[in-house]
Amino acid sequence: MKAGRTLQELAVEIQRQSGQMHDLIVSTDVMHMGITDKGLATLNIGENNTFEVYDINDIAHRQIGSYTRIPAPYYERMRRENPELLAYNVNSWLETQEPQNRMIRTLDGTARALLSDRYRRIDNYEVAEAVLPAIAKIGGARVESAEITAERMYIKVVSPRLEAEVRVGDVVQAGMVITNSEVGLGSVNIRPMIYRLVCTNGMIAPDAMGRGTRQNHIGRQVYGGEDYSVYRTETMDLDAQVLKMKLQDTVASTMNKFNFNTIVGEMREATSAKLDPRKADKIVELTAKQYGLIEEERTGVLGYLISGGDLSVYGLANAVTREAQDVESYDRSTELETKGYQILTMSKAFYNQLQNA
């Protein structure tokens, strides 16, 4: 599992960000893109030559491109090579489209998301405030790794309360990962996780298997005042209380024997799904293509598969979760931990394809 922030560091950053974030409800007819002397795009909000000017991060750029229906490759090319043309195109489409209210989420003077005015804000401090006390009530539970990126917050929890051997000496413990995105890239999500002690790998089971829970960021229409700031209503406060109780209940129930034993059973089954060591390179090539691994990740997975000496589906999945510790991005590391489980539970058809590589 990739090292991130400590729990204390996470709490400090959540508190800092909660004091620096500012959300706006803005009609698109008072929004336009500007370009600085250094060729960087800004989002300018206002009218009558009175503007609030925000830098734009990569996420907000993608969402602006999506809203104005500018194809992503062309948008990024203009952003790199001709920012004035980018601003012209964005502003032209903003001016010709029917005005709509959009929610703009900002942090530290940067526009970090352009979202619907029905986007339900579930902020990291709300999630942490709900789940951390619930985690503390689980016997022996510890936050093994945590992080806040531009895309998501992650809290990865492990407990020795549930422990088993996949094979002799290969001990795993129960865990869960709690994620939230404040910028429209995913719901609040609590999923079971397995922590492998021998190599500190994490493997995340998808909530689509019915073993976790999610809360979508969809709610009632939100309105802003004359300064575009978002109103806070009693209904929002009530929704927050309901969410808090739901998250606490889920934290208390996610690391249960059924989830844990089911995943451990899948791991044990995967140890007997052998792969031909003579075809290791081709097997990793096909796996990379099937599960979306880039070339650098593919090379790392092949190295860990061979050095691990376990040419089975279980060994292949562990090679991917071990590679997850080496990638630079915490977001991508967590994706690879999820892909490790997908590989562990690959279809019989794909397993046969690997056998016949």
Residue pairs with C-beta under 8 A, 6 or more apart in sequence:
1 144
1 145
1 156
1 195
1 200
1 201
1 202
1 324
1 325
1 337
2 145
2 324
2 325
2 327
2 330
2 333
2 334
3 145
4 10
4 145
4 146
4 147
4 154
4 156
4 330
5 13
5 146
5 147
5 148
6 143
6 146
7 132
7 143
7 146
9 146
10 128
10 143
10 146
10 147
10 148
10 153
10 155
11 128
13 148
14 124
14 125
14 128
14 148
14 153
15 125
17 107
17 124
17 125
17 148
18 123
18 124
18 125
20 107
20 108
21 105
21 106
21 107
21 123
21 182
22 106
22 107
22 229
23 103
23 104
23 105
23 106
23 121
23 229
23 230
24 45
24 103
24 104
24 106
24 224
24 228
24 229
24 230
25 101
25 102
25 103
25 104
25 117
25 222
25 223
25 224
25 228
25 229
25 230
26 45
26 101
26 102
26 103
26 104
26 224
26 228
27 99
27 100
27 101
27 102
28 94
28 97
28 99
28 100
28 101
28 102
29 94
29 95
29 99
30 45
30 46
30 47
31 43
31 44
31 45
31 94
31 102
31 104
32 43
32 44
32 87
32 90
32 91
32 94
33 41
33 42
33 43
33 44
33 56
33 64
33 86
33 87
33 90
33 91
33 94
34 41
34 42
34 43
34 44
34 53
34 87
35 41
35 42
35 83
35 84
35 87
36 42
39 83
40 55
40 83
41 56
41 61
41 79
41 83
41 86
41 87
42 53
42 54
42 55
42 56
43 53
43 54
43 55
43 56
43 60
43 64
43 104
43 111
44 51
44 52
44 53
44 54
45 51
45 52
45 53
45 54
45 104
45 228
46 52
54 104
54 106
54 109
54 110
54 111
55 109
55 110
55 111
56 64
56 110
56 111
57 110
57 111
57 112
57 150
58 150
59 112
59 113
59 150
59 151
59 183
59 184
59 185
60 110
60 111
60 112
60 113
60 114
60 183
61 75
61 79
62 72
63 113
63 114
63 115
63 184
64 90
64 114
65 71
65 72
65 75
66 72
67 102
67 114
68 89
68 90
68 93
68 94
68 97
69 93
70 89
70 90
70 93
75 86
78 85
78 86
78 89
79 86
100 117
101 117
101 224
102 114
102 115
102 116
102 117
103 113
103 114
103 115
103 116
103 117
103 119
103 222
103 230
104 111
104 113
104 114
104 115
104 228
105 111
105 112
105 113
105 115
105 121
105 182
105 183
106 112
112 150
112 182
112 183
113 182
113 183
113 184
115 183
115 184
117 221
117 222
117 223
118 218
118 219
118 220
118 221
118 222
119 184
119 217
119 218
119 219
119 222
120 216
120 217
120 218
120 219
120 220
120 239
121 182
121 217
121 222
121 230
122 180
122 182
122 188
122 215
122 217
122 243
123 180
123 182
124 148
124 153
124 180
124 182
126 240
126 243
126 244
127 153
127 178
127 180
127 188
127 247
128 153
128 155
129 244
130 243
130 244
130 247
130 248
130 251
131 155
131 178
131 190
131 247
131 248
131 251
132 155
133 248
134 247
134 248
134 251
134 252
135 141
135 143
135 155
135 157
135 251
137 252
138 157
138 159
138 161
138 251
138 252
138 255
139 159
139 161
140 159
140 160
140 161
141 157
141 158
141 159
141 161
141 255
142 157
142 158
142 159
143 155
143 156
143 157
144 156
144 157
144 158
144 175
144 195
144 202
145 154
145 156
145 202
146 153
146 154
146 155
146 156
147 153
147 154
147 330
148 154
149 329
149 330
149 331
150 183
151 181
151 183
151 185
151 331
152 179
152 180
152 181
152 185
152 186
152 331
153 179
153 180
153 181
153 182
154 177
154 178
154 179
154 330
154 334
155 177
155 178
155 179
156 175
156 176
156 177
156 178
156 193
156 202
157 175
157 176
157 177
157 178
157 193
157 255
158 173
158 174
158 175
158 193
158 195
159 173
159 174
159 175
159 255
160 173
161 174
161 255
162 173
162 174
162 255
162 257
162 260
163 171
163 172
163 173
163 174
164 171
164 172
164 260
164 261
164 264
165 171
165 172
166 172
166 196
166 264
166 267
166 268
166 271
166 314
167 268
167 271
169 198
170 196
170 198
171 196
171 197
171 198
172 194
172 195
172 196
172 197
172 264
172 267
173 194
173 195
173 197
174 192
174 193
174 194
174 195
174 255
174 259
174 260
175 192
175 193
175 194
175 195
175 202
175 255
176 190
176 191
176 192
176 193
176 212
176 251
176 254
176 255
177 189
177 190
177 191
177 193
177 202
177 204
177 334
177 337
178 188
178 189
178 190
178 251
179 186
179 188
179 189
179 191
179 334
180 186
180 187
180 188
180 189
181 187
181 217
184 217
187 214
187 215
187 216
187 217
188 214
188 215
188 217
188 243
188 247
189 207
189 212
189 213
189 214
190 207
190 212
190 213
190 214
190 247
190 250
190 251
190 254
191 204
191 205
191 206
191 207
191 211
191 212
191 254
192 204
192 205
192 211
192 212
192 254
192 255
192 259
192 260
192 263
193 202
193 203
193 204
193 205
193 337
194 202
194 203
194 205
194 260
194 263
194 264
194 267
195 201
195 202
196 202
196 203
196 318
196 321
199 318
199 322
200 325
201 318
201 321
201 322
201 324
201 325
201 337
201 340
202 321
202 324
202 337
203 263
203 317
203 321
203 337
203 340
203 341
203 344
204 334
204 337
204 338
204 340
204 341
205 211
205 212
205 259
205 263
205 341
206 212
206 338
206 341
206 342
207 213
207 214
211 254
211 259
211 262
212 250
212 254
213 246
213 250
213 254
215 243
215 246
215 247
219 239
220 235
222 230
222 231
223 230
223 231
224 230
224 231
225 231
263 341
266 344
266 345
267 314
267 344
270 312
270 313
270 314
270 317
270 344
270 345
271 310
271 312
271 313
271 314
272 312
273 312
273 313
273 314
273 351
274 311
274 312
275 283
275 311
275 312
275 313
275 315
275 316
275 354
275 355
276 283
276 311
276 355
276 357
277 311
279 354
279 357
280 302
280 305
280 306
280 311
281 302
282 357
283 305
283 316
283 354
283 357
284 298
284 301
284 302
284 305
284 316
284 319
285 298
286 353
286 354
286 357
287 293
287 301
287 316
287 320
287 343
287 354
288 294
288 295
288 297
288 298
288 301
290 350
291 320
291 339
291 342
291 343
292 339
293 301
293 320
293 336
293 339
297 323
297 327
297 336
300 323
300 326
301 316
301 319
301 320
301 323
302 319
304 318
304 319
304 322
304 323
305 311
305 315
305 316
305 319
308 315
308 318
308 319
308 322
309 315
310 318
313 343
313 344
313 346
313 351
314 344
316 343
317 340
317 341
317 343
317 344
318 340
320 336
320 339
320 340
320 343
321 336
321 337
321 340
323 336
324 332
324 333
324 334
324 336
324 337
324 340
325 333
327 333
327 336
